[in-house]
Amino acid sequence: MKRIDLPDEEGSAPKALFGLPLWRIVMALAAVIALGVYVAILLFGPNSLTVLLGLEEQRAIYESRIKSLKAKNAALQKEYFELKQLEPDQ
């Protein structure tokens, strides 16, 4: 016996879109949104790429400051020992 598809009633929700069941489209859309939120958290969240890049930049600044302070310290130590040599022994 041949099955006859009856047309949908007017006002009823469609059960398929683009030849795919509606629940599959909804699930795929939910997965895409969840993936987008996950990627956004990875890029802009508290443990993100932007925080990592900021910390690396801050580290470079601190390293250059350490170098300059070490050079200044060496110059001050040299001046201290030169002045100590000028003092009479006690």
N, CA, C and O atoms as CSV, one atom per row, in Angstrom:
chain,resi,resn,atom,element,x,y,z
A,1,MET,N,N,0.834,-1.160,0.000
A,1,MET,CA,C,0.000,0.000,0.000
A,1,MET,C,C,0.889,1.236,0.000
A,1,MET,O,O,1.876,1.290,0.733
A,2,LYS,N,N,0.559,2.187,-0.783
A,2,LYS,CA,C,1.342,3.397,-0.947
A,2,LYS,C,C,0.905,4.434,0.083
A,2,LYS,O,O,-0.283,4.675,0.295
A,3,ARG,N,N,1.921,5.042,0.719
A,3,ARG,CA,C,1.626,6.052,1.731
A,3,ARG,C,C,1.454,7.402,1.059
A,3,ARG,O,O,2.224,7.765,0.170
A,4,ILE,N,N,0.483,8.114,1.470
A,4,ILE,CA,C,0.215,9.432,0.913
A,4,ILE,C,C,0.551,10.459,1.984
A,4,ILE,O,O,0.008,10.422,3.088
A,5,ASP,N,N,1.467,11.392,1.640
A,5,ASP,CA,C,1.810,12.463,2.570
A,5,ASP,C,C,0.747,13.538,2.485
A,5,ASP,O,O,0.418,14.047,1.413
A,6,LEU,N,N,0.235,13.856,3.631
A,6,LEU,CA,C,-0.754,14.911,3.688
A,6,LEU,C,C,-0.043,16.241,3.859
A,6,LEU,O,O,0.968,16.304,4.559
A,7,PRO,N,N,-0.529,17.282,3.255
A,7,PRO,CA,C,0.101,18.589,3.434
A,7,PRO,C,C,-0.038,19.047,4.880
A,7,PRO,O,O,-1.010,18.726,5.564
A,8,ASP,N,N,0.974,19.819,5.330
A,8,ASP,CA,C,0.940,20.347,6.692
A,8,ASP,C,C,-0.257,21.269,6.858
A,8,ASP,O,O,-0.710,21.928,5.922
A,9,GLU,N,N,-0.743,21.285,8.074
A,9,GLU,CA,C,-1.830,22.207,8.364
A,9,GLU,C,C,-1.271,23.615,8.387
A,9,GLU,O,O,-0.111,23.839,8.734
A,10,GLU,N,N,-2.104,24.541,8.018
A,10,GLU,CA,C,-1.660,25.933,8.059
A,10,GLU,C,C,-1.441,26.333,9.512
A,10,GLU,O,O,-2.245,26.002,10.384
A,11,GLY,N,N,-0.353,27.043,9.766
A,11,GLY,CA,C,-0.054,27.504,11.116
A,11,GLY,C,C,0.788,26.530,11.921
A,11,GLY,O,O,1.234,26.873,13.016
A,12,SER,N,N,1.018,25.330,11.417
A,12,SER,CA,C,1.867,24.398,12.165
A,12,SER,C,C,3.325,24.704,11.867
A,12,SER,O,O,3.654,25.223,10.801
A,13,ALA,N,N,4.204,24.378,12.820
A,13,ALA,CA,C,5.635,24.652,12.669
A,13,ALA,C,C,6.240,23.671,11.669
A,13,ALA,O,O,5.839,22.508,11.626
A,14,PRO,N,N,7.195,24.125,10.870
A,14,PRO,CA,C,7.833,23.199,9.927
A,14,PRO,C,C,8.670,22.168,10.683
A,14,PRO,O,O,9.232,22.464,11.737
A,15,LYS,N,N,8.746,20.962,10.134
A,15,LYS,CA,C,9.502,19.899,10.772
A,15,LYS,C,C,10.851,19.689,10.116
A,15,LYS,O,O,11.665,18.917,10.623
A,16,ALA,N,N,11.111,20.359,8.998
A,16,ALA,CA,C,12.382,20.239,8.309
A,16,ALA,C,C,12.676,21.558,7.606
A,16,ALA,O,O,11.774,22.288,7.195
A,17,LEU,N,N,13.954,21.831,7.487
A,17,LEU,CA,C,14.397,23.041,6.821
A,17,LEU,C,C,15.630,22.668,6.017
A,17,LEU,O,O,16.550,22.054,6.558
A,18,PHE,N,N,15.672,23.016,4.764
A,18,PHE,CA,C,16.768,22.656,3.850
A,18,PHE,C,C,16.986,21.148,3.804
A,18,PHE,O,O,18.108,20.686,3.597
A,19,GLY,N,N,15.935,20.394,3.993
A,19,GLY,CA,C,16.017,18.943,3.913
A,19,GLY,C,C,16.586,18.291,5.161
A,19,GLY,O,O,16.832,17.085,5.164
A,20,LEU,N,N,16.799,19.058,6.220
A,20,LEU,CA,C,17.331,18.515,7.476
A,20,LEU,C,C,16.289,18.658,8.569
A,20,LEU,O,O,15.529,19.627,8.588
A,21,PRO,N,N,16.254,17.703,9.472
A,21,PRO,CA,C,15.318,17.842,10.600
A,21,PRO,C,C,15.668,19.087,11.422
A,21,PRO,O,O,16.835,19.449,11.572
A,22,LEU,N,N,14.640,19.715,11.937
A,22,LEU,CA,C,14.823,20.959,12.681
A,22,LEU,C,C,15.695,20.763,13.917
A,22,LEU,O,O,16.464,21.662,14.259
A,23,TRP,N,N,15.606,19.623,14.599
A,23,TRP,CA,C,16.398,19.413,15.807
A,23,TRP,C,C,17.888,19.361,15.490
A,23,TRP,O,O,18.707,19.783,16.306
A,24,ARG,N,N,18.246,18.848,14.317
A,24,ARG,CA,C,19.670,18.823,13.933
A,24,ARG,C,C,20.189,20.233,13.672
A,24,ARG,O,O,21.321,20.556,14.033
A,25,ILE,N,N,19.379,21.059,13.054
A,25,ILE,CA,C,19.773,22.443,12.791
A,25,ILE,C,C,19.955,23.182,14.111
A,25,ILE,O,O,20.916,23.932,14.281
A,26,VAL,N,N,19.027,22.967,15.047
A,26,VAL,CA,C,19.118,23.616,16.355
A,26,VAL,C,C,20.366,23.146,17.092
A,26,VAL,O,O,21.070,23.961,17.689
A,27,MET,N,N,20.650,21.863,17.062
A,27,MET,CA,C,21.842,21.322,17.738
A,27,MET,C,C,23.130,21.868,17.106
A,27,MET,O,O,24.072,22.208,17.822
A,28,ALA,N,N,23.175,21.952,15.795
A,28,ALA,CA,C,24.356,22.494,15.121
A,28,ALA,C,C,24.540,23.968,15.465
A,28,ALA,O,O,25.662,24.422,15.689
A,29,LEU,N,N,23.444,24.709,15.506
A,29,LEU,CA,C,23.520,26.126,15.876
A,29,LEU,C,C,23.995,26.290,17.316
A,29,LEU,O,O,24.800,27.177,17.602
A,30,ALA,N,N,23.515,25.458,18.216
A,30,ALA,CA,C,23.955,25.506,19.618
A,30,ALA,C,C,25.436,25.175,19.732
A,30,ALA,O,O,26.150,25.804,20.513
A,31,ALA,N,N,25.911,24.190,18.960
A,31,ALA,CA,C,27.327,23.832,18.986
A,31,ALA,C,C,28.194,24.973,18.462
A,31,ALA,O,O,29.259,25.239,19.019
A,32,VAL,N,N,27.761,25.643,17.415
A,32,VAL,CA,C,28.510,26.775,16.855
A,32,VAL,C,C,28.567,27.921,17.861
A,32,VAL,O,O,29.616,28.543,18.030
A,33,ILE,N,N,27.459,28.202,18.525
A,33,ILE,CA,C,27.432,29.269,19.527
A,33,ILE,C,C,28.334,28.917,20.706
A,33,ILE,O,O,29.078,29.768,21.194
A,34,ALA,N,N,28.273,27.666,21.166
A,34,ALA,CA,C,29.119,27.230,22.282
A,34,ALA,C,C,30.594,27.330,21.903
A,34,ALA,O,O,31.406,27.770,22.716
A,35,LEU,N,N,30.948,26.936,20.703
A,35,LEU,CA,C,32.331,27.037,20.249
A,35,LEU,C,C,32.766,28.496,20.174
A,35,LEU,O,O,33.898,28.821,20.534
A,36,GLY,N,N,31.888,29.376,19.715
A,36,GLY,CA,C,32.200,30.800,19.652
A,36,GLY,C,C,32.439,31.392,21.028
A,36,GLY,O,O,33.356,32.193,21.209
A,37,VAL,N,N,31.620,31.006,22.001
A,37,VAL,CA,C,31.804,31.492,23.373
A,37,VAL,C,C,33.123,30.976,23.937
A,37,VAL,O,O,33.842,31.718,24.605
A,38,TYR,N,N,33.444,29.720,23.675
A,38,TYR,CA,C,34.693,29.129,24.156
A,38,TYR,C,C,35.907,29.858,23.576
A,38,TYR,O,O,36.849,30.167,24.306
A,39,VAL,N,N,35.890,30.130,22.291
A,39,VAL,CA,C,36.996,30.840,21.643
A,39,VAL,C,C,37.102,32.261,22.183
A,39,VAL,O,O,38.209,32.763,22.382
A,40,ALA,N,N,35.971,32.915,22.421
A,40,ALA,CA,C,35.991,34.268,22.987
A,40,ALA,C,C,36.597,34.269,24.375
A,40,ALA,O,O,37.356,35.175,24.721
A,41,ILE,N,N,36.272,33.263,25.174
A,41,ILE,CA,C,36.864,33.166,26.522
A,41,ILE,C,C,38.364,32.923,26.419
A,41,ILE,O,O,39.138,33.491,27.191
A,42,LEU,N,N,38.783,32.085,25.473
A,42,LEU,CA,C,40.220,31.835,25.297
A,42,LEU,C,C,40.967,33.101,24.896
A,42,LEU,O,O,42.091,33.326,25.345
A,43,LEU,N,N,40.355,33.929,24.056
A,43,LEU,CA,C,41.033,35.125,23.564
A,43,LEU,C,C,40.953,36.303,24.517
A,43,LEU,O,O,41.893,37.095,24.586
A,44,PHE,N,N,39.849,36.443,25.259
A,44,PHE,CA,C,39.645,37.650,26.051
A,44,PHE,C,C,39.365,37.400,27.520
A,44,PHE,O,O,39.115,38.363,28.246
A,45,GLY,N,N,39.393,36.178,27.997
A,45,GLY,CA,C,39.089,35.872,29.395
A,45,GLY,C,C,40.286,36.094,30.313
A,45,GLY,O,O,41.327,36.591,29.883
A,46,PRO,N,N,40.127,35.716,31.591
A,46,PRO,CA,C,41.198,35.951,32.574
A,46,PRO,C,C,42.451,35.104,32.321
A,46,PRO,O,O,43.535,35.496,32.755
A,47,ASN,N,N,42.346,33.995,31.657
A,47,ASN,CA,C,43.502,33.162,31.320
A,47,ASN,C,C,43.673,33.150,29.802
A,47,ASN,O,O,43.749,32.088,29.185
A,48,SER,N,N,43.732,34.323,29.221
A,48,SER,CA,C,43.624,34.420,27.775
A,48,SER,C,C,44.946,34.761,27.105
A,48,SER,O,O,45.969,34.985,27.752
A,49,LEU,N,N,44.879,34.790,25.799
A,49,LEU,CA,C,46.026,35.155,24.983
A,49,LEU,C,C,46.416,36.609,25.205
A,49,LEU,O,O,47.604,36.929,25.232
A,50,THR,N,N,45.437,37.492,25.364
A,50,THR,CA,C,45.762,38.907,25.580
A,50,THR,C,C,46.484,39.103,26.903
A,50,THR,O,O,47.399,39.922,26.990
A,51,VAL,N,N,46.086,38.361,27.940
A,51,VAL,CA,C,46.770,38.447,29.236
A,51,VAL,C,C,48.196,37.941,29.090
A,51,VAL,O,O,49.125,38.548,29.623
A,52,LEU,N,N,48.379,36.836,28.374
A,52,LEU,CA,C,49.722,36.289,28.159
A,52,LEU,C,C,50.612,37.285,27.435
A,52,LEU,O,O,51.762,37.481,27.827
A,53,LEU,N,N,50.107,37.911,26.397
A,53,LEU,CA,C,50.908,38.883,25.651
A,53,LEU,C,C,51.240,40.093,26.519
A,53,LEU,O,O,52.345,40.631,26.440
A,54,GLY,N,N,50.299,40.517,27.337
A,54,GLY,CA,C,50.553,41.628,28.253
A,54,GLY,C,C,51.628,41.294,29.271
A,54,GLY,O,O,52.484,42.124,29.578
A,55,LEU,N,N,51.580,40.075,29.795
A,55,LEU,CA,C,52.594,39.655,30.759
A,55,LEU,C,C,53.973,39.546,30.121
A,55,LEU,O,O,54.975,39.889,30.750
A,56,GLU,N,N,54.033,39.078,28.893
A,56,GLU,CA,C,55.323,39.004,28.203
A,56,GLU,C,C,55.898,40.395,27.969
A,56,GLU,O,O,57.105,40.599,28.101
A,57,GLU,N,N,55.043,41.352,27.623
A,57,GLU,CA,C,55.504,42.730,27.430
A,57,GLU,C,C,55.992,43.320,28.750
A,57,GLU,O,O,57.010,44.010,28.793
A,58,GLN,N,N,55.260,43.044,29.819
A,58,GLN,CA,C,55.654,43.530,31.143
A,58,GLN,C,C,56.985,42.909,31.565
A,58,GLN,O,O,57.814,43.583,32.176
A,59,ARG,N,N,57.192,41.649,31.250
A,59,ARG,CA,C,58.451,40.979,31.583
A,59,ARG,C,C,59.618,41.626,30.850
A,59,ARG,O,O,60.685,41.820,31.432
A,60,ALA,N,N,59.427,41.959,29.587
A,60,ALA,CA,C,60.483,42.610,28.814
A,60,ALA,C,C,60.828,43.971,29.425
A,60,ALA,O,O,62.000,44.344,29.488
A,61,ILE,N,N,59.813,44.711,29.874
A,61,ILE,CA,C,60.054,46.008,30.506
A,61,ILE,C,C,60.847,45.820,31.792
A,61,ILE,O,O,61.800,46.555,32.050
A,62,TYR,N,N,60.457,44.839,32.599
A,62,TYR,CA,C,61.168,44.589,33.857
A,62,TYR,C,C,62.611,44.155,33.611
A,62,TYR,O,O,63.516,44.568,34.336
A,63,GLU,N,N,62.828,43.325,32.593
A,63,GLU,CA,C,64.191,42.886,32.304
A,63,GLU,C,C,65.084,44.057,31.887
A,63,GLU,O,O,66.247,44.119,32.285
A,64,SER,N,N,64.554,44.977,31.098
A,64,SER,CA,C,65.351,46.137,30.708
A,64,SER,C,C,65.610,47.034,31.915
A,64,SER,O,O,66.688,47.615,32.036
A,65,ARG,N,N,64.635,47.150,32.802
A,65,ARG,CA,C,64.831,47.951,34.015
A,65,ARG,C,C,65.879,47.310,34.918
A,65,ARG,O,O,66.689,48.015,35.521
A,66,ILE,N,N,65.873,45.997,35.017
A,66,ILE,CA,C,66.874,45.279,35.823
A,66,ILE,C,C,68.269,45.540,35.278
A,66,ILE,O,O,69.204,45.778,36.043
A,67,LYS,N,N,68.414,45.494,33.942
A,67,LYS,CA,C,69.724,45.760,33.333
A,67,LYS,C,C,70.212,47.162,33.686
A,67,LYS,O,O,71.372,47.346,34.055
A,68,SER,N,N,69.331,48.142,33.573
A,68,SER,CA,C,69.750,49.522,33.863
A,68,SER,C,C,70.078,49.685,35.345
A,68,SER,O,O,71.030,50.388,35.686
A,69,LEU,N,N,69.313,49.055,36.226
A,69,LEU,CA,C,69.602,49.148,37.656
A,69,LEU,C,C,70.908,48.439,38.024
A,69,LEU,O,O,71.637,48.902,38.902
A,70,LYS,N,N,71.205,47.323,37.361
A,70,LYS,CA,C,72.480,46.642,37.611
A,70,LYS,C,C,73.651,47.509,37.171
A,70,LYS,O,O,74.670,47.567,37.858
A,71,ALA,N,N,73.515,48.181,36.034
A,71,ALA,CA,C,74.580,49.067,35.563
A,71,ALA,C,C,74.760,50.232,36.526
A,71,ALA,O,O,75.887,50.616,36.836
A,72,LYS,N,N,73.663,50.789,36.994
A,72,LYS,CA,C,73.733,51.891,37.964
A,72,LYS,C,C,74.359,51.410,39.271
A,72,LYS,O,O,75.161,52.126,39.871
A,73,ASN,N,N,74.006,50.224,39.710
A,73,ASN,CA,C,74.565,49.646,40.934
A,73,ASN,C,C,76.074,49.443,40.788
A,73,ASN,O,O,76.832,49.734,41.713
A,74,ALA,N,N,76.506,48.949,39.637
A,74,ALA,CA,C,77.946,48.739,39.416
A,74,ALA,C,C,78.684,50.076,39.459
A,74,ALA,O,O,79.769,50.163,40.034
A,75,ALA,N,N,78.114,51.108,38.862
A,75,ALA,CA,C,78.758,52.422,38.884
A,75,ALA,C,C,78.827,52.963,40.304
A,75,ALA,O,O,79.842,53.537,40.698
A,76,LEU,N,N,77.767,52.790,41.072
A,76,LEU,CA,C,77.765,53.268,42.452
A,76,LEU,C,C,78.740,52.478,43.326
A,76,LEU,O,O,79.390,53.049,44.201
A,77,GLN,N,N,78.842,51.174,43.096
A,77,GLN,CA,C,79.816,50.367,43.849
A,77,GLN,C,C,81.238,50.805,43.524
A,77,GLN,O,O,82.087,50.892,44.412
A,78,LYS,N,N,81.491,51.077,42.266
A,78,LYS,CA,C,82.823,51.531,41.860
A,78,LYS,C,C,83.149,52.851,42.557
A,78,LYS,O,O,84.248,53.028,43.083
A,79,GLU,N,N,82.192,53.769,42.557
A,79,GLU,CA,C,82.400,55.060,43.219
A,79,GLU,C,C,82.610,54.859,44.726
A,79,GLU,O,O,83.450,55.532,45.323
A,80,TYR,N,N,81.869,53.956,45.336
A,80,TYR,CA,C,81.998,53.669,46.768
A,80,TYR,C,C,83.391,53.146,47.091
A,80,TYR,O,O,84.022,53.615,48.039
A,81,PHE,N,N,83.874,52.190,46.322
A,81,PHE,CA,C,85.198,51.625,46.607
A,81,PHE,C,C,86.304,52.640,46.339
A,81,PHE,O,O,87.323,52.640,47.030
A,82,GLU,N,N,86.116,53.501,45.345
A,82,GLU,CA,C,87.108,54.563,45.099
A,82,GLU,C,C,87.151,55.532,46.275
A,82,GLU,O,O,88.229,55.951,46.697
A,83,LEU,N,N,85.984,55.887,46.803
A,83,LEU,CA,C,85.944,56.796,47.951
A,83,LEU,C,C,86.482,56.121,49.212
A,83,LEU,O,O,87.077,56.781,50.063
A,84,LYS,N,N,86.277,54.823,49.333
A,84,LYS,CA,C,86.777,54.095,50.500
A,84,LYS,C,C,88.301,54.047,50.495
A,84,LYS,O,O,88.928,54.058,51.554
A,85,GLN,N,N,88.893,53.993,49.313
A,85,GLN,CA,C,90.354,53.971,49.210
A,85,GLN,C,C,90.956,55.317,49.630
A,85,GLN,O,O,92.097,55.366,50.088
A,86,LEU,N,N,90.205,56.399,49.478
A,86,LEU,CA,C,90.705,57.720,49.825
A,86,LEU,C,C,90.673,57.974,51.327
A,86,LEU,O,O,91.408,58.832,51.817
A,87,GLU,N,N,89.843,57.254,52.066
A,87,GLU,CA,C,89.751,57.464,53.507
A,87,GLU,C,C,90.980,56.860,54.185
A,87,GLU,O,O,91.514,55.842,53.743
A,88,PRO,N,N,91.411,57.502,55.255
A,88,PRO,CA,C,92.535,56.916,55.993
A,88,PRO,C,C,92.096,55.667,56.757
A,88,PRO,O,O,90.936,55.544,57.152
A,89,ASP,N,N,93.023,54.757,56.955
A,89,ASP,CA,C,92.730,53.532,57.697
A,89,ASP,C,C,92.475,53.860,59.159
A,89,ASP,O,O,93.139,54.725,59.731
A,90,GLN,N,N,91.547,53.196,59.743
A,90,GLN,CA,C,91.227,53.463,61.145
A,90,GLN,C,C,91.495,52.280,62.010
A,90,GLN,O,O,91.279,52.339,63.221
